[in-house]
């Protein structure tokens, strides 16, 4: 079975009472970047971007930001 990476970004934004725009500003990335990550468009995401997001939420463990799960097959 194939695997995919799920970002826990939506949960983190909600837990911290933040908007996409606020996160983008605090992380120093474009709002469009955050929007794409939330839409499951993760192709070419930069480690620097993930590190900036992790810094905003004061995360120390990568598992707090993402998880690797089985990709569901289309029936």
N, C-alpha and C positions, 0 to 999 in steps of 0.2 A: 504494500500500500504506500502511496505517496504521502509525503509530509508537507505541511505548510506552516508558516509562522503567523501567529495571531498576536497582534499588539494589544495590550491592555489599556490603550490610550484613552478610549472613551470612558472606561471605569475610573481612571485616574483623574480625568478632567471633572467628572461628576463628583467624585469623592472630595476634591479640593474646591468645589464651587467655582470653577473657572470656565471661561469661554474659550473657544478656539482662538479668537483674536488675542486674548490675554496671554494664552500659552505661547502663541507665536511671538508676541512682543517680548515676553520674559526669556524665551529661548533664543531670540535673535534669528528667527527663521521666518520665511514668508508664510502668511496665513494659508496660502494655497498648498504649501507643503503639509501642513497639519491636516487640511481638508482631504488631501490625497491619501494620507496615512489612515484616516478614519474611514475612507471609502474602500479600504482593502487594496489600494494601489501602492504596493510596496516595492515595485521594481526600481532598483537603483538607489534605494535609500542609503544615505551616507552614515557611517558610524559616528561622525562628528555631530550630525543631527540628532541621532539617538542619545549621544552623550549630553548634548545640550538639554534635551527633554528630561533625561534622568536627573540632571542637575536642578532643574526647576522643581521637580518633585522630591529632591533629596533622596534618590534611590541609590542603593549600594549593591544590589543584587540584580543581575540581568533578568532573573525570573520574575521580578516585580514589574518589568516592562513588557516582556513578551513570553510566549509559550510556543512550543512546537507540538502540533497535533496532527492526527491523521486527516488527510484530505478526503472529503466525502465524494464518492463517485456519483456522477449524474446517471439517473436511471432512465 
